[in-house]
Amino acid sequence: MPRKWDPDGVIFLVRKTEAGDSIIGYGVIERFVKRDLLSQEKKLECEKMGWKGELIFKKLYHFKPPLPIKETILSGSPAKGRCFHGYPLDKDEVDSIMRKVRETRVICEV
């Protein structure tokens, strides 16, 4: 499914931890560079991985400790594991997750 990578969009970074699937941080998008506009080296990497281009982030943040998805509004989501890749969230869901993070975690800029 094609995605829109809008400037100032938020992308949550998720991976499996000891507590299960967890949000380990997030990034704020600066811009998206289409594959055809990248250097030959990056273009080859995109082709190899099946990517459409490169995301450039304004900021990246890491949560300490990671926030298990089961502790968020997404706990009842049908998405699990790899299905969270590209999973769309609305503004209320993003705001809910960020509220939970601010209340319970340390946020470190990377």
N, CA, C and O of each residue as an XYZ file, in Angstrom:
440
protein
N       0.840     -1.174      0.000
C       0.000      0.000      0.000
C       0.893      1.248      0.000
O       1.778      1.366      0.847
N       0.676      2.170     -0.926
C       1.465      3.405     -0.933
C       1.180      4.220      0.332
O       0.047      4.264      0.813
N       2.196      4.847      0.847
C       2.046      5.669      2.046
C       2.376      7.112      1.715
O       3.146      7.399      0.799
N       1.780      8.011      2.478
C       2.110      9.424      2.347
C       3.062      9.767      3.478
O       2.722      9.612      4.651
N       4.231     10.224      3.135
C       5.224     10.604      4.130
C       5.243     12.130      4.211
O       6.108     12.784      3.629
N       4.294     12.673      4.930
C       4.157     14.118      5.016
C       5.169     14.717      5.985
O       5.449     14.134      7.032
N       5.726     15.897      5.634
C       6.606     16.594      6.583
C       5.877     16.808      7.910
O       4.683     17.104      7.942
N       6.620     16.651      8.994
C       6.124     16.769     10.371
C       5.254     15.595     10.803
O       4.701     15.614     11.902
N       5.121     14.565      9.950
C       4.425     13.352     10.351
C       5.237     12.607     11.405
O       6.458     12.745     11.473
N       4.556     11.828     12.216
C       5.196     11.057     13.285
C       5.195      9.584     12.902
O       4.182      9.040     12.463
N       6.348      8.952     13.078
C       6.477      7.515     12.858
C       6.959      6.886     14.154
O       8.021      7.240     14.666
N       6.173      5.948     14.686
C       6.602      5.224     15.879
C       7.490      4.064     15.461
O       7.234      3.403     14.454
N       8.521      3.827     16.233
C       9.475      2.744     15.979
C       9.146      1.596     16.930
O       9.175      1.761     18.150
N       8.835      0.439     16.364
C       8.364     -0.711     17.140
C       9.291     -1.892     16.929
O       9.768     -2.133     15.820
N       9.541     -2.630     18.008
C      10.299     -3.881     17.901
C       9.915     -4.797     19.041
O       9.303     -4.371     20.020
N      10.274     -6.038     18.908
C       9.992     -7.023     19.949
C      11.003     -6.823     21.079
O      12.206     -6.723     20.837
N      10.505     -6.765     22.310
C      11.363     -6.674     23.496
C      10.958     -7.800     24.447
O      10.089     -8.613     24.130
N      11.594     -7.834     25.607
C      11.240     -8.853     26.604
C       9.776     -8.736     27.016
O       9.157     -9.726     27.405
N       9.223     -7.528     26.932
C       7.832     -7.294     27.321
C       6.862     -7.513     26.155
O       5.662     -7.279     26.299
N       7.365     -7.955     25.015
C       6.533     -8.131     23.825
C       6.744     -6.978     22.852
O       7.663     -6.178     23.026
N       5.894     -6.888     21.822
C       6.008     -5.791     20.861
C       5.926     -4.477     21.625
O       4.996     -4.250     22.399
N       6.923     -3.607     21.395
C       7.013     -2.358     22.154
C       7.414     -1.198     21.260
O       8.123     -1.366     20.267
N       6.942     -0.016     21.640
C       7.353      1.207     20.959
C       8.649      1.646     21.621
O       8.685      1.905     22.824
N       9.713      1.729     20.828
C      11.024      2.072     21.386
C      11.385      3.535     21.165
O      12.372      4.025     21.714
N      10.581      4.235     20.356
C      10.830      5.642     20.085
C       9.972      6.123     18.941
O       9.048      5.441     18.498
N      10.297      7.311     18.473
C       9.568      7.852     17.329
C      10.438      8.847     16.587
O      11.439      9.335     17.111
N      10.036      9.139     15.355
C      10.726     10.119     14.541
C       9.742     11.106     13.958
O       8.578     10.778     13.727
N      10.217     12.323     13.722
C       9.422     13.357     13.066
C       9.999     13.526     11.663
O      11.185     13.815     11.506
N       9.162     13.345     10.651
C       9.616     13.372      9.262
C       9.968     14.792      8.825
O       9.212     15.739      9.042
N      11.144     14.906      8.202
C      11.517     16.163      7.547
C      11.064     16.123      6.089
O      10.401     17.033      5.592
N      11.452     15.019      5.420
C      11.044     14.866      4.020
C      11.256     13.425      3.580
O      11.927     12.639      4.249
N      10.661     13.102      2.431
C      10.832     11.806      1.796
C      11.508     12.051      0.450
O      11.087     12.920     -0.312
N      12.563     11.277      0.161
C      13.289     11.404     -1.102
C      13.004     10.157     -1.930
O      13.332      9.042     -1.526
N      12.389     10.359     -3.089
C      12.084      9.231     -3.968
C      13.357      8.543     -4.414
O      14.403      9.174     -4.571
N      13.253      7.244     -4.616
C      14.392      6.403     -4.984
C      15.147      6.963     -6.198
O      16.378      6.962     -6.210
N      14.432      7.433     -7.203
C      15.077      7.933     -8.421
C      15.964      9.152     -8.185
O      16.825      9.457     -9.010
N      15.765      9.850     -7.070
C      16.532     11.055     -6.785
C      17.725     10.799     -5.855
O      18.447     11.730     -5.495
N      17.925      9.548     -5.474
C      19.009      9.194     -4.553
C      20.307      8.895     -5.300
O      20.315      8.701     -6.516
N      21.396      8.861     -4.547
C      22.682      8.456     -5.125
C      22.563      7.012     -5.608
O      21.670      6.278     -5.184
N      23.456      6.620     -6.485
C      23.412      5.262     -7.037
C      23.496      4.211     -5.924
O      22.793      3.202     -5.969
N      24.339      4.444     -4.945
C      24.503      3.495     -3.834
C      23.195      3.337     -3.046
O      22.761      2.218     -2.772
N      22.578      4.455     -2.688
C      21.323      4.395     -1.931
C      20.194      3.833     -2.791
O      19.322      3.123     -2.289
N      20.211      4.148     -4.079
C      19.195      3.629     -4.997
C      19.265      2.106     -5.061
O      18.235      1.433     -5.052
N      20.482      1.564     -5.127
C      20.659      0.105     -5.165
C      20.171     -0.538     -3.868
O      19.539     -1.594     -3.889
N      20.468      0.105     -2.743
C      20.010     -0.428     -1.459
C      18.473     -0.449     -1.408
O      17.876     -1.420     -0.944
N      17.843      0.626     -1.886
C      16.376      0.687     -1.913
C      15.804     -0.413     -2.792
O      14.834     -1.071     -2.416
N      16.395     -0.613     -3.952
C      15.911     -1.657     -4.854
C      16.040     -3.035     -4.221
O      15.138     -3.866     -4.323
N      17.170     -3.264     -3.570
C      17.421     -4.551     -2.911
C      16.396     -4.820     -1.802
O      15.943     -5.950     -1.625
N      16.037     -3.762     -1.057
C      15.137     -3.912      0.084
C      13.658     -3.728     -0.292
O      12.771     -3.969      0.527
N      13.403     -3.301     -1.533
C      12.022     -3.080     -1.959
C      11.436     -1.770     -1.458
O      10.217     -1.628     -1.356
N      12.311     -0.805     -1.143
C      11.865      0.495     -0.640
C      11.602      1.446     -1.794
O      12.197      1.320     -2.865
N      10.712      2.391     -1.569
C      10.365      3.402     -2.577
C      11.260      4.631     -2.490
O      11.267      5.455     -3.405
N      12.016      4.766     -1.400
C      12.880      5.923     -1.215
C      13.416      5.980      0.199
O      13.424      4.982      0.920
N      13.863      7.163      0.583
C      14.518      7.358      1.879
C      13.772      8.398      2.704
O      13.442      9.474      2.204
N      13.508      8.081      3.960
C      12.924      9.035      4.896
C      14.050      9.798      5.578
O      15.011      9.203      6.066
N      13.924     11.111      5.606
C      14.861     11.971      6.331
C      14.089     12.503      7.535
O      13.004     13.065      7.388
N      14.656     12.321      8.717
C      13.983     12.749      9.941
C      14.534     14.072     10.445
O      15.736     14.327     10.373
N      13.628     14.923     10.964
C      14.039     16.150     11.651
C      14.640     15.776     12.996
O      15.690     16.277     13.400
N      13.944     14.885     13.669
C      14.333     14.469     15.018
C      13.997     13.007     15.207
O      13.029     12.495     14.644
N      14.817     12.338     16.015
C      14.552     10.960     16.441
C      14.618     10.920     17.956
O      15.478     11.552     18.570
N      13.699     10.169     18.553
C      13.636     10.061     20.005
C      13.582      8.592     20.405
O      13.023      7.757     19.693
N      14.177      8.294     21.561
C      14.247      6.940     22.106
C      13.553      6.962     23.467
O      13.741      7.896     24.247
N      12.750      5.934     23.753
C      12.067      5.843     25.046
C      12.848      4.921     25.973
O      13.356      3.881     25.555
N      12.932      5.317     27.228
C      13.561      4.476     28.242
C      12.591      4.332     29.393
O      12.248      5.328     30.030
N      12.142      3.137     29.678
C      12.235      1.911     28.886
C      11.221      1.948     27.739
O      10.368      2.834     27.686
N      11.320      0.975     26.818
C      10.335      0.897     25.737
C       8.922      0.765     26.299
O       8.729      0.263     27.406
N       7.944      1.217     25.533
C       6.545      1.162     25.949
C       5.859     -0.017     25.276
O       5.638      0.015     24.065
N       5.512     -1.067     26.038
C       4.819     -2.214     25.439
C       3.502     -1.782     24.796
O       2.744     -1.012     25.386
N       3.238     -2.267     23.613
C       2.008     -1.920     22.899
C       0.789     -2.334     23.707
O      -0.253     -1.683     23.630
N       0.906     -3.407     24.480
C      -0.235     -3.858     25.283
C      -0.622     -2.843     26.364
O      -1.684     -2.974     26.973
N       0.228     -1.828     26.613
C      -0.082     -0.771     27.589
C      -0.619      0.488     26.904
O      -0.767      1.525     27.551
N      -0.907      0.408     25.620
C      -1.377      1.578     24.869
C      -2.772      1.354     24.311
O      -3.359      0.283     24.465
N      -3.283      2.375     23.667
C      -4.579      2.304     22.997
C      -4.596      1.247     21.900
O      -5.666      0.821     21.464
N      -3.417      0.822     21.452
C      -3.304     -0.172     20.386
C      -3.409     -1.605     20.889
O      -3.310     -2.541     20.095
N      -3.606     -1.797     22.186
C      -3.616     -3.153     22.750
C      -4.687     -4.042     22.121
O      -4.500     -5.254     22.018
N      -5.786     -3.461     21.708
C      -6.859     -4.244     21.099
C      -6.773     -4.310     19.586
O      -7.671     -4.833     18.926
N      -5.694     -3.780     19.040
C      -5.533     -3.735     17.586
C      -5.378     -5.133     17.006
O      -4.772     -6.004     17.630
N      -5.925     -5.351     15.809
C      -5.733     -6.648     15.157
C      -4.295     -6.829     14.645
O      -3.875     -7.951     14.361
N      -3.550     -5.735     14.529
C      -2.162     -5.817     14.037
C      -1.268     -6.396     15.124
O      -1.385     -6.042     16.297
N      -0.384     -7.281     14.722
C       0.607     -7.881     15.618
C       1.935     -7.977     14.876
O       1.957     -8.134     13.655
N       3.029     -7.885     15.603
C       4.358     -8.079     15.013
C       4.611     -7.229     13.782
O       4.454     -6.008     13.808
N       5.005     -7.893     12.702
C       5.360     -7.194     11.468
C       4.208     -6.407     10.860
O       4.428     -5.522     10.034
N       2.993     -6.723     11.261
C       1.822     -6.018     10.718
C       1.740     -4.571     11.199
O       0.971     -3.782     10.651
N       2.532     -4.213     12.224
C       2.558     -2.820     12.660
C       3.306     -1.945     11.654
O       3.171     -0.722     11.686
N       4.091     -2.550     10.765
C       4.809     -1.778      9.748
C       3.794     -1.083      8.851
O       3.017     -1.739      8.157
N       3.805      0.247      8.870
C       2.880      1.004      8.042
C       1.471      1.103      8.594
O       0.584      1.621      7.915
N       1.240      0.618      9.812
C      -0.094      0.655     10.405
C      -0.514      2.113     10.610
O       0.179      2.860     11.300
N      -1.634      2.525     10.022
C      -2.040      3.931     10.115
C      -2.653      4.262     11.476
O      -3.441      3.490     12.022
N      -2.279      5.411     12.005
C      -2.844      5.901     13.262
C      -3.474      7.260     13.016
O      -2.965      8.059     12.231
N      -4.587      7.515     13.694
C      -5.174      8.853     13.580
C      -4.579      9.752     14.671
O      -3.854      9.279     15.546
N      -4.889     11.033     14.611
C      -4.314     12.007     15.542
C      -4.624     11.653     16.990
O      -3.758     11.796     17.853
N      -5.843     11.194     17.275
C      -6.204     10.843     18.654
C      -5.362      9.679     19.177
O      -4.970      9.674     20.344
N      -5.082      8.696     18.322
C      -4.256      7.558     18.734
C      -2.824      8.001     19.013
O      -2.226      7.595     20.010
N      -2.272      8.846     18.121
C      -0.913      9.368     18.332
C      -0.863     10.157     19.633
O       0.048      9.970     20.440
N      -1.840     11.038     19.841
C      -1.871     11.850     21.064
C      -1.970     10.975     22.310
O      -1.318     11.260     23.315
N      -2.772      9.920     22.258
C      -2.924      9.010     23.395
C      -1.596      8.323     23.728
O      -1.214      8.227     24.894
N      -0.907      7.854     22.703
C       0.377      7.179     22.919
C       1.396      8.165     23.489
O       2.129      7.837     24.422
N       1.439      9.365     22.928
C       2.416     10.356     23.408
C       2.116     10.777     24.847
O       3.044     11.016     25.619
N       0.842     10.872     25.219
C       0.485     11.179     26.612
C       1.015     10.099     27.553
O       1.599     10.391     28.596
N       0.797      8.844     27.158
C       1.263      7.706     27.963
C       2.785      7.735     28.102
O       3.319      7.494     29.185
N       3.473      8.026     27.016
C       4.936      8.088     27.045
C       5.392      9.192     28.001
O       6.256      8.961     28.847
N       4.827     10.367     27.871
C       5.253     11.496     28.724
C       4.993     11.229     30.203
O       5.745     11.693     31.060
N       3.934     10.483     30.507
C       3.589     10.179     31.895
C       4.471      9.091     32.503
O       4.676      9.072     33.717
N       4.995      8.187     31.675
C       5.618      6.986     32.225
C       7.046      6.708     31.758
O       7.672      5.773     32.256
N       7.581      7.492     30.816
C       8.883      7.165     30.244
C       9.795      8.385     30.196
O       9.349      9.527     30.303
N      11.080      8.109     30.032
C      12.051      9.151     29.759
C      12.221      9.181     28.241
O      12.417      8.142     27.611
N      12.145     10.373     27.662
C      12.311     10.534     26.224
C      13.668     11.175     25.975
O      13.952     12.264     26.474
N      14.510     10.487     25.195
C      15.853     10.986     24.898
C      15.978     11.254     23.397
O      15.615     10.418     22.570
N      16.501     12.441     23.064
C      16.750     12.738     21.662
C      17.985     11.979     21.202
O      18.993     11.915     21.906
N      17.889     11.403     20.002
C      19.000     10.620     19.455
C      19.860     11.526     18.607
O      20.859     11.078     18.044
